[in-house]
């Protein structure tokens, strides 16, 4: 007899794919878009250069071309994913690159509406920074969420102000908490993103961060291990001072992430627990050519061996 966990299936963590099947009763595929946004710590509003670790090319699919229309990119993305997921019929337009609320509201409306007008698109996932939303935009998102599936995904990265300052985020933890709470209270799905292994953070600090995450009204979370990519400020820092950086080995990271996972609230959906990028972008050696699917299998096997699951050690 299969063991069923608190989120309603036999997997040992609250997975993103099963979450969508529970909601929509079928596979939902995200299609990434580069709509040509920038960030306030790139264009001079708050600073220049952006976050020290950021190289969006490392994550953007080849069909993402900001000079092309939103509709063109979505259609190309649907064709791209059709080879791997031929049964996908419904799609979320994923505004991923840079800060996708960093324009006047009227311009944003046109961009989002163009995406929703594409056949098969049932909703939006909008990646942004906590300091690139305001009450007016959030009120609009509240109305939008009543007619489509909508997620606002915030790059938080760390719960420590000293870390945020060192990586040139340009906002503090208080601003992230405000944005997440204001979004959630409007009934909008909230996603969040954290990097594990940022310079200056110990494993103890990263585990304490789980309590911070648990305190937030979020629906989904992404984690990834620190990676250094070419043509970034962090790559230059690493070249000058490699002693300031400590990278997780793959097996070490899996064991550490299990500690994170067992203390994470069981209702939080884990969208991703490790990052993946082409080796040509990486400065540090990374984990080779292993794919995320393989990492998930390793994680689930280890959880079963230890008889552990998401939230089993969580307490309010």
N, C-alpha and C positions, 0 to 999 in steps of 0.2 A: 504494500500500500504506500502510495506516494505521500511524502510529508508536505503539507501546505503551510507556507509561511504567512506572516501577517498581511502582506500585500495581495494575497490571493492566488499564488502559484507556487510551483516547486523549486524555483530558482532561489539561491541563497542570498540574493540581493534584489532590491526593487529596481528592476531593469527598465530601460527606456523603451525597448521594443515591446515588451509585454504591457507596459503602461499604455501605449497607444492601442494595442489590441483590446485592452479592457475598455477603452473609451470608444474606439471606432469599430471594433470587431474586424479589423483588417490591418494590413501593413500600411503605414504612412511613411513616405520618403521625403526627407528634407532636400531642397535644391538650393545650393549656395548662390548668392548674388553679390557682385561688387558694384555698388551704385555710385561709386566715385566720391564717397565721403572722406573727410579728414578728421582730425582731433584737435581740441583746444591746446594740447601740449605739443602740437606739431606746427600749427599755423601762426604761432606767436601770441595768441590770446593769453595762454598760461606759460608757454615756453616753446622751445624748438627741439626737434629730434625725436619726439615721442617717447614712449616707454622704452627703457633701455634694452629690453629683451625682444622687442617687436620687429618681426619681418613677416608681413601678411602673405607674401608670396609663398612662404613655406606651407601654408595651409589652404590657399585658394586653388580650386580645381582649374585646369587649363582653359575651360570654357568661360571663366569669369573674366570679362573684359569690360571695364567701366565705360569705354567709348561706345559700347553696344547698348541697345535699349534694355530695359528691365525684362520686357516680354521675350526678347530674343535670347537673353541669357537663361531664362527659365525653360524655354523650349529646348535649348541646347542641353541644359541640365537634365531634363526629362529623358531625352534621347541617350544621354551619357549613362544614366542609371538604369535604363531599360535593359541593357546588356546583362547586368548583374541581378536586377530585380524585375524580371519581365511581368510579374503579376501586380506591380504597383500601379494604382489607378488614382490615388489621391496624394496631393503634395503640399508641403509647407514651403513657402518662399522664405529662405533664410538669408537675411541681410547681415552678413558676417564681418566684412572687412571694415576696420576702423570704427567710428562712432556713428551709428546709423539713425540717430535722432538729432544730429548736430547740423540742423538747418532750420530756417523759419518754418512754422507749422504748416503754412499753406503749400510750401514746396514739398514737405513730407507727405501731405495728403495725396498729392498727385503721384508721387513715387509708389506709395503703398497701394493706391487704387489701381495703378497699372498692373501691379503684381496680382492683385485679387481678380482682375478681369481675365487672366489666362485660364483657359479650360483645365480643370482638374485641381487648381489651387484652392484649398479650403481654409487656409490660414497663413499667418505670418509669424516668424521668429525674428525678433529685432534685437541684434546685439548692440550694446551701447555702454557708455560710462555713467556712473551715478550722477555726475555733475552736468550731464547733457540732457536732463529732463527737468521739467518744471510743472507747476500745477496745471497750466493751460494744456500742455502736451499730454499730461496724464489724464486729464478730463476727456480729451479726445480719444485716447486709447481705451478709456472705460466704455465710451459709446461704440468704438470699433469692435471691442471684445464681445459685444452683444450680437454681432452678426457674422463673426468668424472666429475660428480658434486663434488665439493671440498669446504669444509669450514675449515678455520683455526680459532680455538676458543681460545681466549686469556683470561686467568684469570687475570683480572685487579684488582678487589676487591674494590679498593678505589681510588679516585683522590687526596688523601692527602698523601704526603710523610711521615708525622709523623705517620700516621696510618700504612702505609706499613712497616715502620721500626719496629713499636711495634708488628706487627704480624709476623715478620721475613720473609717477602717476598723475600728480597735479591735483589730487583730491585726498581727503582724509577718510578715516573709517566712519566718522560721524555722518558724512555725506552719503556714504554707501548705505548705512542703516536707514537714514531718512528716505532715500529713494526706494529701497526695498519695501519699507513699511507703507509708504504712500501709494505704491503700486498695488500691493496686496490688498489694502483696505478698499480699493476700488473693484475688487473681484477679478483682477487680471492675474493670469499665471505668471509667476516670477521664476526666472532661472538665475543661476549665479556661477561664477567661475573662480577657481583658486589654483595657484601654482604651489606645488610642494617642493621645497628645497631651495627657495630663494636665499641669496647670500645673507648671512647673519642670523638665520633662523635655525634653531636646533630641532631635533625630533620632538623634544618635549614641548617646544613652542607650537609646533605643527599639530600635535595631539591636543593641546589646549585650545587650538583654533576650532576644533570640532565642537566644543561647547558654544563657541560664538555662532557657528553655522546652525546648530540646533536651536539657538534662540531666535533665529530669523524666520519670518513667515514665507519661506521659499517652497516651491514645488519641485524644482529640479536643480541638480548640481553637476558641474563638470570639474574634474580634477585633472591636472597633468603634472608630471615630473618636470623639474627644471631642465630645459634644453637650451643650448646656445646656438644661435643661427648667424650666418655670415651677414655682413653689412649692418650690424647692430652696434649700439654703444656698448652693450654687454660683451660682445665679441672682442672689442678693443680693450675693455677692462680685463677680460680673461687673459688676453695676450700679455698684458703688463703685469698682472697680479694673479696668476693661477692659484696661488695659495689661498685666496679668498673664497674659492669655490669648492663645494663638495657635491659630487654627483652620486645619485643612487645607482648601484648595480641593479640589474633587472630582478634577480631573486630577492635581493634586499628590499627593493621597492614593494614587491608583492607582499612580503611579510609585514612591512610597515603599513601598507595600505589596509591590510586585514585589521590592524589595530584601529585605524581610522574608521573603517566600515562597521566594526562591531559596536562602536560608540555613537554611530550616526543614527538619528531618528529614522524609524522604519518607514515612515510615510514619505520621506524625501526620495524622489526618483533619481537614481544615479545614471546620468546620461553618458558619462565617460569617466574612466578612472586613470587613464594614461594617455599621453600625447603621442602622435605619430606624424612624422614628416619625412620627406625624401632625404636620403643621406647627403645629397649634393648641397643641401642648405646647412648642414650641421657642422659646427666647429668642433665640439667635443664628439667623441666617437659614438655616443648614444648606445642603442641596443641592437645595432645592425639592421637586418631586413625583416625582423619579426613584425607581424601585423597585429593590429588590435584584437582581431578575432582569436588569434593564438594566445594572446595575453589573457583574454577573458576565460578561455578554457583552462589555462593554468590557475587562474584565480579561483574558479569554481571547484576545480579538483582539490586545491589546497584547503578551501573552506570545508569541503566534504570530509577530508582527512582529519581536520581538527574539530569537526562537528560544530562549526561556528556559522553565524549568519548576521546580516545587517541588523544593527540595533540590539543584539542580544545582551550587550553590556551597557546599553543606554539607560540612564535614570534621570528623571527631571530634577 
